[in-house]
Amino acid sequence: MIRRRSRTRWALLAVAAAVVVTVAACSGEGTRPTVSTVPDQTTTPAETTTPPETTEAPETTAPPETTEAPETTAPPETTEPEGEGGGNGALVLIVALAGLAILVLVILGARSSRRKDVAISAAAPSWKERARTAYANSRWVYDTLTEDLAIWRGNTRVDGITDPGSANATAWEQLPARMDAALAELYALESAAPDARTAQVARRVVDTLKGVRTAIDSRVEARVAFRTEEAGPADAPDRQARLDQARDRERRASENLAAARTVAAEALTELSSLT
């Protein structure tokens, strides 16, 4: 948003500068013809108005006809160039239009910035609401994927008892749909994130939840393997060694599940801080 505002401001400044240059050029061209052609003031009209000296009688002292030159004694008229009044009017019109154009551009830029701000501020609550929903579903998945659920699931596979109606049975039945919904919301949250950091937070929750789900499946398989070895023939020559191996596998699967849950808890805490 800041970059868009900067580009808008620079564009407005560029338009304003162009208008100012145009106005200056027009005003310069309009003032050049105002230089008037003034006749040479060094010729004094008094020389033509002084009666010539004569030695004859006074009746012959009438001024000669050549002395009437009032046109040369009057101050010279400054001749305005043709179209000067029209040029001034055009210049005023150009200045007025330039000012109006700048005003319109400023108003449009301000409105555009306000609309962007309103759009972003209106989208922010929507994003936070989606983040809260994604966090709630992700938290349910995290709370469900526990060591107890993995052991229960392993035992039911060996014993063939699904234990319908129990808390674990209900959670296991709901887990696929809730897991898919949580991941879909996190993906949407990542794509609509306002910045790179929030997108990374959403992606991290996705990755850690998948890690917990994988750890649960490994824990279930380890439980099934141990229970299968435990139910094997008691007189098998390598029974104890195989039991030890199965027990060690369960231990490692349990540790991996605990580590995966710790990482997922940190990611969920970071996601909750954005809501």
C-alpha positions in Angstrom: 0.0 0.0 0.0 2.8 2.4 0.9 4.5 1.7 -2.5 1.2 2.4 -4.3 0.8 5.7 -2.4 4.3 6.7 -3.3 3.8 6.0 -7.0 0.5 8.0 -6.9 2.2 10.9 -5.3 5.1 10.9 -7.7 2.7 10.7 -10.6 0.8 13.7 -9.2 4.0 15.7 -8.8 5.1 14.8 -12.3 1.8 16.0 -13.7 2.0 19.2 -11.7 5.5 19.8 -12.9 4.5 19.3 -16.5 1.6 21.7 -16.1 3.9 24.3 -14.5 6.4 24.0 -17.3 3.7 24.3 -19.9 2.2 27.4 -18.2 5.7 29.0 -17.9 6.4 28.3 -21.6 3.0 29.8 -22.6 3.5 32.9 -20.4 7.0 33.4 -21.8 5.7 33.3 -25.4 2.9 35.6 -24.6 5.1 38.4 -23.2 7.5 38.6 -26.1 5.2 40.6 -28.5 4.7 43.3 -25.9 7.9 45.1 -26.9 6.5 48.3 -28.7 8.3 50.0 -31.5 8.8 53.5 -30.1 10.0 56.1 -32.5 13.3 57.6 -31.9 12.9 60.3 -29.3 16.1 62.1 -30.2 14.4 64.2 -32.9 13.0 67.2 -31.2 10.0 68.7 -32.8 11.1 72.3 -31.7 13.3 72.6 -34.7 10.3 72.5 -37.0 8.1 74.8 -34.9 10.7 77.7 -34.6 9.8 80.4 -37.2 12.7 81.1 -39.5 14.5 84.3 -38.9 13.7 87.0 -41.4 14.9 90.6 -41.8 11.8 91.7 -43.5 8.7 93.3 -42.1 6.8 91.6 -39.4 3.8 90.8 -41.6 5.9 88.3 -43.3 6.7 86.5 -40.1 3.8 84.1 -40.3 4.9 80.6 -39.7 5.3 78.6 -42.8 3.1 75.7 -43.6 5.8 73.2 -42.8 5.7 74.0 -39.2 2.4 72.3 -38.5 3.6 68.9 -37.4 1.6 68.1 -34.3 1.9 64.5 -35.1 5.6 64.6 -34.4 5.2 66.5 -31.2 2.6 64.1 -29.6 4.0 61.3 -27.6 4.3 58.2 -29.7 1.6 55.6 -29.3 2.8 52.2 -28.1 1.4 49.8 -30.6 0.1 46.7 -29.0 0.7 43.6 -31.0 -2.2 42.1 -32.6 -4.0 39.5 -30.5 -2.3 40.6 -27.2 -5.6 40.8 -25.4 -6.6 37.4 -26.7 -3.2 36.0 -25.7 -3.6 37.2 -22.1 -7.1 35.7 -22.0 -5.7 32.4 -23.3 -3.0 32.5 -20.7 -5.5 33.0 -17.9 -7.5 30.2 -19.2 -4.5 27.8 -19.4 -3.6 28.7 -15.8 -7.1 28.2 -14.6 -7.4 24.8 -16.4 -4.0 23.7 -15.0 -5.1 24.6 -11.5 -8.3 22.7 -11.9 -6.5 19.7 -13.3 -4.1 19.6 -10.4 -7.0 19.9 -7.9 -8.9 17.0 -9.6 -5.8 14.8 -9.6 -5.2 15.5 -5.9 -8.8 14.7 -5.0 -8.8 11.5 -7.1 -5.5 10.4 -5.5 -6.9 11.1 -2.0 -10.1 9.2 -2.7 -8.1 6.3 -4.1 -5.9 6.1 -1.0 -8.9 6.3 1.3 -10.6 3.5 -0.6 -7.5 1.3 -0.4 -7.2 2.0 3.4 -10.9 1.2 3.9 -10.6 -2.0 1.8 -7.5 -3.2 3.8 -9.1 -2.3 7.1 -12.3 -4.1 6.1 -10.3 -7.2 5.0 -8.3 -7.4 8.2 -11.2 -8.5 10.5 -12.2 -11.1 7.9 -8.6 -12.5 7.9 -8.5 -12.5 11.6 -11.8 -14.3 11.8 -10.5 -17.0 9.5 -7.3 -17.2 11.5 -9.4 -17.8 14.7 -11.4 -20.5 12.9 -8.2 -22.2 11.6 -6.7 -22.0 15.0 -9.7 -23.6 16.7 -9.8 -26.6 14.3 -6.1 -27.0 14.4 -6.2 -27.0 18.1 -8.8 -29.7 18.1 -6.6 -31.8 15.9 -3.6 -31.2 18.1 -5.5 -32.1 21.3 -6.8 -35.3 19.7 -3.5 -36.7 18.4 -2.2 -38.0 21.6 -0.2 -40.9 22.9 -3.3 -42.4 24.4 -5.2 -42.3 21.1 -2.3 -44.0 19.3 -2.2 -46.8 21.9 -5.9 -47.2 21.8 -5.9 -47.5 18.0 -3.1 -50.0 18.1 -4.9 -52.2 20.6 -8.1 -52.1 18.7 -6.4 -53.3 15.6 -4.9 -56.3 17.4 -7.9 -57.1 19.5 -10.5 -56.4 16.8 -12.6 -54.3 19.2 -13.5 -50.8 17.9 -15.1 -49.8 21.2 -17.8 -47.7 19.6 -19.2 -44.8 21.6 -16.0 -44.2 23.5 -14.2 -40.8 23.4 -11.2 -42.3 21.5 -13.5 -44.0 19.0 -15.5 -40.8 18.4 -12.3 -38.8 18.0 -10.7 -41.3 15.6 -13.9 -41.3 13.5 -14.0 -37.5 13.3 -10.2 -37.1 12.8 -10.0 -37.4 9.0 -12.6 -34.7 8.3 -11.4 -32.4 11.0 -7.9 -32.7 9.8 -8.8 -32.0 6.2 -10.8 -29.0 7.3 -8.0 -27.6 9.4 -5.5 -27.9 6.6 -7.8 -26.3 4.1 -8.3 -23.4 6.3 -4.6 -23.0 7.0 -3.9 -23.1 3.2 -6.4 -20.4 2.6 -5.0 -18.4 5.5 -1.6 -18.7 4.0 -2.7 -17.5 0.6 -4.6 -14.5 2.1 -2.0 -13.5 4.6 -1.3 -9.8 4.7 2.5 -10.3 4.9 5.2 -12.9 4.6 5.5 -13.5 8.3 1.8 -14.5 8.8 2.0 -16.7 5.7 5.0 -18.5 7.2 3.1 -19.0 10.5 0.2 -20.6 8.8 2.5 -22.8 6.7 4.4 -23.9 9.9 1.1 -25.0 11.5 0.3 -27.0 8.4 3.7 -28.7 8.5 3.7 -29.4 12.2 0.2 -30.9 12.2 1.2 -33.2 9.4 4.2 -34.2 11.4 2.1 -35.0 14.4 -0.3 -37.1 12.2 2.6 -39.0 10.8 4.0 -39.6 14.3 0.6 -40.9 15.4 0.5 -43.4 12.6 4.1 -44.6 13.5 3.1 -44.9 17.1 0.1 -47.0 16.2 2.2 -49.3 14.0 4.8 -49.7 16.8 2.0 -50.6 19.2 0.6 -53.2 16.8 4.1 -54.7 16.3 4.7 -55.0 20.0 1.3 -56.5 20.6 1.8 -59.0 17.8 5.1 -60.1 19.1 3.7 -60.3 22.6 0.9 -62.6 21.4 3.4 -64.9 19.5 4.5 -68.4 20.6 6.1 -68.4 24.0 8.6 -71.1 23.0 10.0 -69.3 20.0 13.8 -69.3 20.3 14.2 -65.6 19.5 11.0 -64.4 21.2 12.6 -62.3 23.8 14.9 -60.5 21.3 12.0 -59.7 19.1 10.0 -58.4 22.1 12.9 -56.2 23.0 13.1 -54.9 19.5 9.3 -54.2 19.4 9.5 -52.5 22.8 12.4 -50.3 21.7 10.4 -49.4 18.6 7.5 -48.3 20.7 9.8 -46.2 22.9 11.3 -44.4 19.9 7.8 -43.9 18.3 6.6 -42.4 21.6 9.5 -40.0 21.8 9.0 -38.9 18.2 5.4 -38.2 18.9 6.2 -36.1 21.9 8.7 -34.1 20.0 6.3 -33.5 17.1 3.6 -32.4 19.5 6.0 -29.9 21.1 6.9 -28.3 17.8 3.2 -28.2 16.8 2.3 -26.5 20.1 4.9 -23.8 19.4 3.4 -23.2 16.0 -0.1 -23.0 17.3 1.0 -20.5 20.0 2.4 -18.3 17.3 -0.8 -18.6 15.3 -2.9 -17.6 18.3 -0.9 -14.4 18.7 -2.1 -13.3 15.3 -5.8 -13.7 16.1 
